[in-house]
């Protein structure tokens, strides 16, 4: 089993829950896939792309449940990152974690495995 994570504003998650589908954030829509990170990658993703942003949540999913729509592609430093080609059904989210800002303004992602 491989858990993957998506950091997003709480308001975007609330909108997705209301419709049952998350189509992606603006950067996801521009790139043509929904960006995810592994537990090992998530904190650096938070630092690079979400510093100073409050009221974030982290969605936890099981990568294998997404089938062929999930593709592992090289990105930052050549690491393979999970990308979802298609919409995310909210029912696939296994857990939602809080991501409070630390004293340095970077969201703290604790308990991701």
C-alpha positions in Angstrom: 0.0 0.0 0.0 1.3 3.4 -0.9 -0.3 6.5 0.7 -0.2 9.7 -1.2 -1.2 13.2 -0.1 -2.7 16.4 -1.5 -2.4 19.7 0.2 -5.2 22.2 -0.5 -7.1 25.0 1.1 -9.9 23.9 3.4 -12.4 25.9 1.3 -11.4 23.9 -1.8 -12.0 20.6 0.1 -15.4 21.9 1.3 -16.4 22.7 -2.3 -15.2 19.2 -3.4 -17.2 17.5 -0.6 -20.3 19.4 -1.7 -20.0 18.0 -5.3 -18.3 14.7 -4.6 -15.4 15.6 -6.9 -12.2 17.5 -6.7 -11.1 18.6 -10.2 -7.9 20.2 -9.0 -6.4 23.5 -7.9 -5.5 26.2 -10.4 -1.9 24.7 -10.8 -3.4 21.2 -11.3 -5.8 22.5 -14.0 -2.9 24.3 -15.7 -0.7 21.2 -15.7 -3.4 18.8 -16.7 -3.2 16.5 -13.6 -3.7 16.7 -9.9 -0.4 16.9 -8.0 0.2 14.6 -5.1 3.2 13.9 -2.8 4.4 10.9 -0.8 4.8 11.3 2.9 8.6 11.8 2.4 7.9 14.6 -0.2 5.0 16.4 1.4 6.8 18.6 3.9 9.0 20.0 1.1 6.0 20.5 -1.1 4.4 22.5 1.8 7.5 24.6 2.2 7.9 25.4 -1.5 4.2 25.9 -2.5 2.2 26.6 0.6 4.3 28.8 2.9 2.3 31.5 4.5 -1.0 29.9 3.6 -3.3 29.3 6.6 -6.3 27.0 6.8 -4.9 24.1 4.8 -5.8 20.4 4.9 -4.0 17.4 3.7 -5.9 14.6 1.9 -4.7 11.1 2.4 -5.4 8.5 -0.3 -4.2 5.0 -1.3 -2.4 5.3 -4.6 -3.3 1.8 -5.8 -7.0 2.5 -5.5 -6.7 5.1 -8.2 -5.7 2.5 -10.8 -4.1 3.6 -14.1 -5.2 7.2 -13.6 -2.2 7.6 -11.2 1.1 8.1 -12.9 4.5 8.4 -11.2 6.6 11.0 -13.0 9.9 12.7 -12.4 9.8 16.2 -10.9 11.8 18.0 -8.2 15.3 16.6 -8.1 14.3 13.6 -10.3 12.1 12.2 -7.6 9.0 10.4 -8.8 5.8 12.2 -7.9 2.3 10.8 -8.1 0.1 12.6 -10.6 -3.6 11.9 -11.0 -4.9 12.2 -14.6 -8.6 12.9 -14.0 -10.9 14.1 -11.3 -10.6 12.8 -7.7 -13.8 11.4 -6.3 -14.0 12.6 -2.7 -15.1 9.1 -1.5 -11.6 7.9 -2.2 -10.1 10.1 0.5 -9.2 8.0 3.5 -8.3 10.7 5.9 -8.1 14.5 6.2 -5.2 15.9 8.2 -4.8 19.4 9.6 -1.8 21.5 8.4 -1.3 24.4 10.8 1.3 27.0 10.1 4.5 26.6 12.1 6.4 29.6 13.5 8.4 29.8 10.2 5.1 30.2 8.2 5.4 26.7 6.7 2.5 24.3 7.2 3.4 21.5 9.6 2.6 18.1 8.3 2.7 15.7 11.1 1.7 12.1 11.3 2.0 11.3 7.6 3.3 7.8 6.9 
